[in-house]
Structures are given as structure tokens and as C-alpha cells.
Amino acid sequence: MKIGDIVTRKVAGEEAQFCVIGFYTDQQTGQKVAIVAMLDPNFVVQVSVQELAPVTFKDLIALTANSFFMH
């Protein structure tokens, strides 16, 4: 498995699709953990590449820190 892969996982009993956006190793357990972003077909859009701006990994983690998908 690598960054950019599309994976599935059950959420509330239903299959949901996610994109792997990173990995880390849990310091307490040593377990490798994937950081994923949920893909919702209702929010998939096409945009010009010129409209996109990069986000640092640090900023991305800050955005997801309060998500119930993270532990």
C-alpha cells in the first residue's frame, strides 16, 4: 500500500472509499497507521491545475486532528 492508493473500509456498517494520504508509526504500539481521506462521490469535482495550491503535510494533519476518523 502506498500514498495515493484508493482503499475501502467499513464505516457505520457501510463500505466507504478512502485515499491514502500518509503513514506514521504509533509511538506507543509500534503499529504502522495510514492517514486516509474519505472520498465522497458527491464532492468529486474537476478543476484546473492552476486553481490548486499545495498544502504542507503539517497543515494537513492539523486539518484532520479533530476528525473522528483519526485516533
N, C-alpha and C positions, 0 to 999 in steps of 0.2 A: 504494500500500500504506500502511496506517495501523495504529496501535495498536489491538489487538482483532481484527484480521483473522486468519482461520484459513488457514494455508498448508501446503503439503506439501513434503517434501524426502526424498531417499533417505538412509537410514541403514542401513549394513551390507547394501546391496543391496535393501532393502525400503522402500516408501513409508511415511512417518510423518507425522502431523499435528502442527502446532505452532500456538501462539497468539503473535502478535507482541506483545511487552510493552514494547518501546522501540527506540530507534535511537541510534547515535552515529557520529561520523566518525572513522575511523582517522587519528591524527595523523601517522603515517609515510607512508601511501599516499594519504590524502585520500578513501578509499573509504567510502561510506555502508554501515554494518553494522547488521543487525537483531539485536535480542536477542529470542530466542524461548523459549517454554516448551513442552516436549513434552506432547502430550495423549495420555494412555493411557486407552482406554475402560474399563479395569479400575479406574481410580481416579476416574472421573467420578461425583460424588455431588450430591445435592440437600441444601441446608442453609438454615436460616432466616437471613435477612439480619441479624437481631440477633446471630447467632453469629459474624459476620465482624468482623475488626479490620483496619484499614488497615496497610499496610507501606510505608515510605518507599522511594523508588527507590534510595537509597544502600544501605539494608538488603537490598533485593532483589539488587543487584549483588554485595554481599558473600556472599549465599547461593549465587550461581551462579559465583563466581570460580574455584572448583576443579572445575567441571563440564567434562567432555571435549567438550561441545558448544560451549564458548566457546574463543576463540583469543586 
